[in-house]
Amino acid sequence: MEVGAEEWGRKDATLSDKTARSEYGLTQEEIYAAIDAGKLQYRPAAMHGNPWLRLLRREVEALVAARSGDRYLRERKARTELAQINRELKQLRVQLAALEERRAALLAELAEQADRPARRADAPA
């Protein structure tokens, strides 16, 4: 079995070449050059017929730190996390608005039913 094979299956241990470009500011040429230089391992993958490369996140981060410095790497990671948090907050606001709307409708329905006189079960309709 390949050394470090479990790392390829661990959650968040890998990322696509496209994600590496967007999150860490790498170019496709830099990724290919690092692969050729032996600095990045990769595994070919495809989704719906579209090929992409799986890369190890720790190796991408080491490459970015060596290329641009630790400060740049920390800044990129913080910006990525902030964007993720903002997306989650937006989704939660939408869910909260939907729940508040449903709550108001249910309260109105309950208030409407409370205002009507109660019908007895044995009374004719």
PAVEXVO-800862 format. One line per field, with one value per atom (N, C-alpha, C): residue number from 1; residue in three letters; atom name; x, y, z. Coordinates in Angstrom, 3 decimals, padded with zeros to 6 digits. Layout:
residues N
k <- c(NUM,...)
r <- c(ALA,...)
a <- c(CA,...)
c1 <- c(X,...)
c2 <- c(Y,...)
c3 <- c(Z,...)
end
This chain:
residues 125
k <- c(1,1,1,2,2,2,3,3,3,4,4,4,5,5,5,6,6,6,7,7,7,8,8,8,9,9,9,10,10,10,11,11,11,12,12,12,13,13,13,14,14,14,15,15,15,16,16,16,17,17,17,18,18,18,19,19,19,20,20,20,21,21,21,22,22,22,23,23,23,24,24,24,25,25,25,26,26,26,27,27,27,28,28,28,29,29,29,30,30,30,31,31,31,32,32,32,33,33,33,34,34,34,35,35,35,36,36,36,37,37,37,38,38,38,39,39,39,40,40,40,41,41,41,42,42,42,43,43,43,44,44,44,45,45,45,46,46,46,47,47,47,48,48,48,49,49,49,50,50,50,51,51,51,52,52,52,53,53,53,54,54,54,55,55,55,56,56,56,57,57,57,58,58,58,59,59,59,60,60,60,61,61,61,62,62,62,63,63,63,64,64,64,65,65,65,66,66,66,67,67,67,68,68,68,69,69,69,70,70,70,71,71,71,72,72,72,73,73,73,74,74,74,75,75,75,76,76,76,77,77,77,78,78,78,79,79,79,80,80,80,81,81,81,82,82,82,83,83,83,84,84,84,85,85,85,86,86,86,87,87,87,88,88,88,89,89,89,90,90,90,91,91,91,92,92,92,93,93,93,94,94,94,95,95,95,96,96,96,97,97,97,98,98,98,99,99,99,100,100,100,101,101,101,102,102,102,103,103,103,104,104,104,105,105,105,106,106,106,107,107,107,108,108,108,109,109,109,110,110,110,111,111,111,112,112,112,113,113,113,114,114,114,115,115,115,116,116,116,117,117,117,118,118,118,119,119,119,120,120,120,121,121,121,122,122,122,123,123,123,124,124,124,125,125,125)
r <- c(MET,MET,MET,GLU,GLU,GLU,VAL,VAL,VAL,GLY,GLY,GLY,ALA,ALA,ALA,GLU,GLU,GLU,GLU,GLU,GLU,TRP,TRP,TRP,GLY,GLY,GLY,ARG,ARG,ARG,LYS,LYS,LYS,ASP,ASP,ASP,ALA,ALA,ALA,THR,THR,THR,LEU,LEU,LEU,SER,SER,SER,ASP,ASP,ASP,LYS,LYS,LYS,THR,THR,THR,ALA,ALA,ALA,ARG,ARG,ARG,SER,SER,SER,GLU,GLU,GLU,TYR,TYR,TYR,GLY,GLY,GLY,LEU,LEU,LEU,THR,THR,THR,GLN,GLN,GLN,GLU,GLU,GLU,GLU,GLU,GLU,ILE,ILE,ILE,TYR,TYR,TYR,ALA,ALA,ALA,ALA,ALA,ALA,ILE,ILE,ILE,ASP,ASP,ASP,ALA,ALA,ALA,GLY,GLY,GLY,LYS,LYS,LYS,LEU,LEU,LEU,GLN,GLN,GLN,TYR,TYR,TYR,ARG,ARG,ARG,PRO,PRO,PRO,ALA,ALA,ALA,ALA,ALA,ALA,MET,MET,MET,HIS,HIS,HIS,GLY,GLY,GLY,ASN,ASN,ASN,PRO,PRO,PRO,TRP,TRP,TRP,LEU,LEU,LEU,ARG,ARG,ARG,LEU,LEU,LEU,LEU,LEU,LEU,ARG,ARG,ARG,ARG,ARG,ARG,GLU,GLU,GLU,VAL,VAL,VAL,GLU,GLU,GLU,ALA,ALA,ALA,LEU,LEU,LEU,VAL,VAL,VAL,ALA,ALA,ALA,ALA,ALA,ALA,ARG,ARG,ARG,SER,SER,SER,GLY,GLY,GLY,ASP,ASP,ASP,ARG,ARG,ARG,TYR,TYR,TYR,LEU,LEU,LEU,ARG,ARG,ARG,GLU,GLU,GLU,ARG,ARG,ARG,LYS,LYS,LYS,ALA,ALA,ALA,ARG,ARG,ARG,THR,THR,THR,GLU,GLU,GLU,LEU,LEU,LEU,ALA,ALA,ALA,GLN,GLN,GLN,ILE,ILE,ILE,ASN,ASN,ASN,ARG,ARG,ARG,GLU,GLU,GLU,LEU,LEU,LEU,LYS,LYS,LYS,GLN,GLN,GLN,LEU,LEU,LEU,ARG,ARG,ARG,VAL,VAL,VAL,GLN,GLN,GLN,LEU,LEU,LEU,ALA,ALA,ALA,ALA,ALA,ALA,LEU,LEU,LEU,GLU,GLU,GLU,GLU,GLU,GLU,ARG,ARG,ARG,ARG,ARG,ARG,ALA,ALA,ALA,ALA,ALA,ALA,LEU,LEU,LEU,LEU,LEU,LEU,ALA,ALA,ALA,GLU,GLU,GLU,LEU,LEU,LEU,ALA,ALA,ALA,GLU,GLU,GLU,GLN,GLN,GLN,ALA,ALA,ALA,ASP,ASP,ASP,ARG,ARG,ARG,PRO,PRO,PRO,ALA,ALA,ALA,ARG,ARG,ARG,ARG,ARG,ARG,ALA,ALA,ALA,ASP,ASP,ASP,ALA,ALA,ALA,PRO,PRO,PRO,ALA,ALA,ALA)
a <- c(N,CA,C,N,CA,C,N,CA,C,N,CA,C,N,CA,C,N,CA,C,N,CA,C,N,CA,C,N,CA,C,N,CA,C,N,CA,C,N,CA,C,N,CA,C,N,CA,C,N,CA,C,N,CA,C,N,CA,C,N,CA,C,N,CA,C,N,CA,C,N,CA,C,N,CA,C,N,CA,C,N,CA,C,N,CA,C,N,CA,C,N,CA,C,N,CA,C,N,CA,C,N,CA,C,N,CA,C,N,CA,C,N,CA,C,N,CA,C,N,CA,C,N,CA,C,N,CA,C,N,CA,C,N,CA,C,N,CA,C,N,CA,C,N,CA,C,N,CA,C,N,CA,C,N,CA,C,N,CA,C,N,CA,C,N,CA,C,N,CA,C,N,CA,C,N,CA,C,N,CA,C,N,CA,C,N,CA,C,N,CA,C,N,CA,C,N,CA,C,N,CA,C,N,CA,C,N,CA,C,N,CA,C,N,CA,C,N,CA,C,N,CA,C,N,CA,C,N,CA,C,N,CA,C,N,CA,C,N,CA,C,N,CA,C,N,CA,C,N,CA,C,N,CA,C,N,CA,C,N,CA,C,N,CA,C,N,CA,C,N,CA,C,N,CA,C,N,CA,C,N,CA,C,N,CA,C,N,CA,C,N,CA,C,N,CA,C,N,CA,C,N,CA,C,N,CA,C,N,CA,C,N,CA,C,N,CA,C,N,CA,C,N,CA,C,N,CA,C,N,CA,C,N,CA,C,N,CA,C,N,CA,C,N,CA,C,N,CA,C,N,CA,C,N,CA,C,N,CA,C,N,CA,C,N,CA,C,N,CA,C,N,CA,C,N,CA,C,N,CA,C,N,CA,C,N,CA,C,N,CA,C,N,CA,C,N,CA,C,N,CA,C,N,CA,C,N,CA,C,N,CA,C,N,CA,C,N,CA,C,N,CA,C,N,CA,C,N,CA,C,N,CA,C,N,CA,C)
c1 <- c(000.845,000.000,000.886,000.416,001.162,001.349,002.547,002.821,001.968,001.257,000.404,-000.909,-001.305,-002.536,-003.764,-003.725,-004.882,-005.130,-004.098,-004.252,-005.150,-005.094,-005.913,-007.394,-007.727,-009.121,-009.659,-008.800,-009.228,-009.952,-011.008,-011.801,-010.940,-011.066,-010.361,-008.856,-008.346,-006.905,-006.529,-007.520,-007.248,-008.101,-007.690,-008.457,-008.198,-009.046,-008.881,-007.897,-007.404,-006.511,-007.253,-008.538,-009.316,-009.447,-009.682,-009.778,-008.431,-007.349,-006.010,-005.769,-006.263,-006.097,-006.912,-008.166,-009.018,-008.683,-008.401,-008.146,-006.746,-005.766,-004.379,-003.703,-004.411,-003.864,-002.803,-002.788,-001.840,-002.366,-001.462,-001.868,-001.753,-002.417,-002.336,-000.892,-000.172,001.228,002.085,001.846,002.595,002.305,001.058,000.691,001.411,001.378,002.062,003.567,004.153,005.595,005.955,005.127,005.375,005.227,004.274,004.117,005.355,005.801,007.003,008.242,008.312,009.460,009.369,008.245,008.076,007.627,007.182,006.729,005.264,004.507,003.091,002.798,002.108,001.573,000.171,-000.269,-001.620,-002.213,-003.516,-004.249,-005.256,-005.272,-006.263,-007.664,-008.624,-010.017,-010.885,-012.137,-013.079,-014.474,-015.229,-016.614,-017.450,-018.388,-019.252,-018.429,-017.341,-016.503,-015.511,-015.497,-014.577,-013.387,-012.198,-011.021,-010.529,-009.967,-009.342,-008.292,-007.495,-006.425,-006.761,-006.591,-006.685,-005.283,-005.160,-003.869,-003.978,-002.843,-002.824,-002.744,-003.673,-003.752,-002.459,-001.874,-000.660,000.481,000.554,001.609,001.349,000.079,-000.264,000.072,-000.269,000.025,001.530,002.296,003.755,004.312,003.770,004.196,003.897,002.703,002.309,003.168,003.416,004.250,005.669,006.205,007.550,007.584,006.522,006.475,006.210,005.238,004.780,004.927,005.301,005.500,004.329,004.632,003.612,002.513,002.876,001.887,000.830,001.260,000.343,-000.560,000.016,-000.766,-001.836,-001.463,-002.443,-003.552,-003.187,-004.182,-005.153,-004.646,-005.505,-006.436,-005.917,-006.750,-007.843,-007.491,-008.471,-009.548,-009.155,-010.137,-011.072,-010.530,-011.349,-012.341,-011.868,-012.760,-013.834,-013.453,-014.421,-015.500,-015.116,-016.085,-017.040,-016.514,-017.345,-018.338,-017.877,-018.748,-019.837,-019.469,-020.467,-021.527,-021.123,-022.091,-023.041,-022.494,-023.325,-024.297,-023.821,-024.698,-025.839,-025.544,-026.582,-027.631,-027.178,-028.116,-028.960,-028.349,-029.088,-030.112,-029.774,-030.736,-031.954,-031.726,-032.830,-033.694,-033.069,-033.821,-034.600,-033.973,-034.638,-035.864,-035.744,-036.878,-038.019,-037.706,-038.739,-039.417,-038.634,-039.215,-040.087,-039.652,-040.445,-041.773,-041.722,-042.930,-043.894,-043.368,-044.203,-044.784,-043.981,-044.421,-045.582,-045.438,-046.499,-047.784,-047.673,-048.855,-049.538,-048.755,-049.335,-049.994,-049.378,-049.973,-051.281,-051.297,-052.529,-053.623,-053.252,-054.236,-054.776,-053.894,-054.347,-055.246,-054.917,-055.738,-057.107,-057.140,-058.392,-059.266,-058.684,-059.442,-059.940,-059.190,-059.600,-060.795,-060.927,-062.028,-063.346,-063.295,-064.506,-065.092,-066.434,-067.015,-066.716,-066.491,-066.141,-067.386,-067.203,-068.289,-068.191,-069.343,-069.356,-069.297,-068.703,-068.552,-069.888,-070.851,-072.133,-073.178,-072.834,-073.767,-073.882,-075.087,-075.234,-074.540,-074.040,-073.271,-074.111)
c2 <- c(-001.182,000.000,001.239,002.276,003.514,004.206,004.765,005.503,006.764,007.023,008.201,008.083,006.867,006.673,007.110,006.973,007.365,008.868,009.640,011.091,011.469,010.697,010.976,010.782,009.989,009.727,010.547,011.266,012.042,013.320,013.662,014.846,016.103,016.950,018.235,018.109,016.906,016.739,016.982,016.909,017.129,018.279,018.799,019.825,019.718,020.329,020.277,021.355,021.213,022.238,023.565,023.536,024.768,025.454,024.675,025.232,025.803,025.124,025.630,026.973,027.104,028.375,029.473,029.184,030.227,030.555,029.537,029.783,030.312,029.869,030.201,031.081,031.459,032.363,031.762,030.451,029.795,029.843,029.718,029.582,028.111,027.741,026.355,026.013,026.972,026.743,026.475,027.215,026.989,025.598,025.170,023.843,022.770,022.894,021.916,021.929,023.104,023.197,022.522,022.706,022.074,020.560,020.092,018.642,018.093,018.784,018.351,018.365,019.319,019.428,018.449,017.753,016.787,017.414,018.673,019.350,019.063,018.667,018.348,016.952,016.168,014.898,015.185,014.376,014.555,013.207,013.223,012.069,012.591,012.007,012.462,012.031,012.883,012.586,013.180,012.785,013.328,013.313,014.331,014.436,014.779,013.921,014.113,014.331,013.612,013.699,014.846,015.662,016.797,016.428,016.411,016.011,017.136,016.738,017.678,016.938,017.671,017.075,017.190,016.109,016.142,016.383,017.351,017.703,017.586,017.360,017.329,018.760,019.110,020.479,020.898,020.014,020.395,020.724,020.023,020.298,021.620,021.894,023.167,024.315,024.160,025.207,025.409,024.327,024.441,025.161,024.867,025.531,027.024,027.385,028.794,029.519,028.873,029.493,029.722,028.776,028.927,030.000,030.070,031.034,032.450,032.618,033.953,034.283,033.325,033.582,033.139,032.936,032.475,033.510,034.786,035.844,035.810,035.662,035.578,034.365,033.227,032.006,032.199,032.771,033.013,033.949,034.973,035.922,035.237,034.414,033.710,032.745,032.028,031.096,031.846,032.997,033.791,034.327,034.796,035.304,034.191,033.012,031.873,031.497,031.445,031.103,032.167,033.435,034.521,034.421,034.111,033.947,032.791,031.697,030.546,030.919,031.645,032.068,033.005,033.926,034.834,034.081,033.049,032.234,031.523,030.947,030.233,031.189,032.393,033.373,033.774,033.941,034.295,033.197,031.933,030.817,030.765,031.017,030.991,032.122,033.298,034.406,034.040,033.382,032.957,031.942,030.987,029.988,030.641,031.606,032.297,033.058,033.729,034.469,033.520,032.376,031.395,030.858,030.587,030.090,031.150,032.398,033.477,033.637,033.518,033.620,032.479,031.276,030.112,030.244,030.743,030.941,031.938,033.039,034.053,033.470,032.665,032.054,031.105,030.310,029.383,030.131,031.196,031.982,032.632,033.122,033.723,032.678,031.492,030.402,030.008,029.924,029.585,030.667,031.925,033.031,033.015,032.725,032.651,031.527,030.388,029.254,029.541,030.308,030.625,031.578,032.415,033.368,032.709,031.579,030.876,030.108,030.030,029.187,027.721,026.990,025.578,024.788,023.894,023.003,021.721,021.245,019.983,018.860,017.778,016.636,015.968,016.013,015.350,016.285,017.550,018.509,018.280,018.451,018.263,019.383,019.047,020.017,020.984)
c3 <- c(000.000,000.000,000.000,-000.641,-000.790,000.567,000.777,002.007,002.012,003.112,003.219,002.476,002.106,001.341,002.129,003.453,004.249,004.176,003.894,003.783,002.604,001.537,000.362,000.659,001.636,001.951,003.105,003.799,004.963,004.520,005.234,004.915,004.987,003.986,003.884,003.722,003.504,003.301,001.841,000.943,-000.477,-000.988,-002.121,-002.790,-004.284,-005.066,-006.518,-006.952,-008.176,-008.702,-008.836,-009.151,-009.263,-007.902,-006.862,-005.518,-005.090,-005.426,-005.096,-005.777,-006.999,-007.707,-007.052,-006.686,-006.123,-004.668,-003.855,-002.435,-002.158,-002.935,-002.623,-003.667,-004.721,-005.703,-006.613,-006.734,-007.630,-009.061,-010.012,-011.403,-011.784,-012.875,-013.337,-013.704,-014.270,-014.642,-013.410,-012.321,-011.079,-010.520,-010.617,-010.128,-010.945,-012.280,-013.133,-012.892,-012.717,-012.466,-011.144,-010.106,-008.812,-008.904,-009.703,-009.907,-010.600,-011.659,-012.389,-011.501,-010.569,-009.673,-008.510,-008.382,-007.300,-005.995,-006.018,-004.796,-004.486,-005.510,-005.317,-005.850,-005.030,-005.503,-006.033,-006.958,-007.470,-007.835,-007.941,-008.451,-009.453,-010.638,-011.624,-011.197,-011.476,-011.151,-012.255,-012.277,-013.256,-012.658,-012.996,-012.552,-013.773,-014.105,-015.277,-016.542,-016.658,-017.846,-017.848,-016.786,-016.707,-015.826,-016.397,-015.615,-014.700,-013.571,-012.655,-011.845,-011.104,-010.304,-008.830,-008.090,-006.626,-006.095,-005.220,-004.623,-003.107,-002.458,-000.994,-000.471,000.406,000.922,001.622,002.408,003.141,002.188,001.059,000.077,-000.642,-000.942,-001.581,-000.633,000.643,001.617,001.779,001.768,001.860,000.632,-000.533,-001.768,-001.707,-001.272,-001.183,-000.146,000.995,002.031,001.514,000.770,000.220,-000.863,-001.647,-002.755,-002.274,-001.357,-000.980,000.493,001.304,002.728,003.583,004.860,005.810,006.001,005.992,006.199,005.088,003.855,002.718,002.863,003.259,003.431,004.503,005.639,006.706,006.239,005.469,004.965,004.007,003.102,002.148,002.864,003.863,004.619,005.380,005.969,006.707,005.775,004.590,003.625,003.156,002.939,002.514,003.611,004.856,005.972,006.159,006.004,006.126,005.053,003.833,002.751,003.057,003.593,003.954,005.058,006.054,007.152,006.633,005.746,005.177,004.389,003.630,002.893,003.854,004.921,005.896,006.586,006.933,007.568,006.639,005.367,004.397,004.320,004.281,004.241,005.511,006.648,007.907,007.972,007.432,007.407,006.560,005.426,004.564,005.306,005.975,006.743,007.872,008.554,009.654,009.148,008.020,007.461,007.112,006.540,006.194,007.452,008.483,009.741,010.413,010.404,010.993,010.241,008.913,008.102,008.425,008.534,008.859,010.263,011.200,012.575,012.623,011.896,011.865,011.279,010.225,009.614,010.600,011.316,012.296,013.454,013.933,015.017,014.569,013.327,012.800,012.684,012.230,012.114,013.480,014.472,015.828,016.400,016.159,016.659,015.987,014.694,013.956,014.501,014.804,015.341,016.751,017.515,018.879,018.879,017.830,017.749,017.356,016.676,016.252,017.437,017.462,018.531,018.242,019.278,019.146,018.747,017.775,017.367,018.164,018.580,019.286,018.290,018.677,017.796,017.492,018.455,018.241,017.636,017.394,016.809,015.307,014.741,013.293,012.543,011.384,010.605,009.870)
end
